Amino acid sequence: MKTISATDAKNKFGQLMSVISAGPIAITKNGKIAAYLTPSQIEDEHSMSVEQLDELLNSYASGNITRRNIEEATGLWFSDILEELGRRGLQLPKVDTRIHYNDKQLMLFNTIFIKK
């Protein structure tokens, strides 16, 4: 069983939530077990295989799906997504946000960033 201090559990709670499916985690305070963090007995709507998560993260890194798509499919927070991308050596996608600009914003962007 994995053991972690209460301070580390507080500071790394998001990370704990992503690894809890592997089994219970003992939380210690002053060197003694104070609590256990256990996975839910209810089937998680976001549970998926490592292969499925790899596929989603590769699609995200390639720019084929959005961060919101991953969050909805996995239940991961953006910080967790960043960690998972890093573990796999994947980069954040390069996104051209200009497609979302209105005419005035696009003109300002072009004035500032596009060299003529």
HELIX and SHEET records of a PDB file:
HELIX    1   1 ALA A    6  ASN A   11  1                                   6    
HELIX    2   2 PHE A   13  VAL A   19  1                                   7    
HELIX    3   3 ILE A   20  ALA A   22  5                                   3    
HELIX    4   4 VAL A   50  ALA A   61  1                                  12    
HELIX    5   5 ARG A   67  THR A   74  1                                   8    
HELIX    6   6 PHE A   78  ARG A   87  1                                  10    
HELIX    7   7 THR A   97  HIS A  100  5                                   4    
HELIX    8   8 ASP A  103  PHE A  113  1                                  11    
SHEET    1   A 3 LYS A   2  SER A   5  0                                        
SHEET    2   A 3 ILE A  25  LYS A  29  1                                        
SHEET    3   A 3 LYS A  32  LEU A  37 -1                                        
END                                                                             
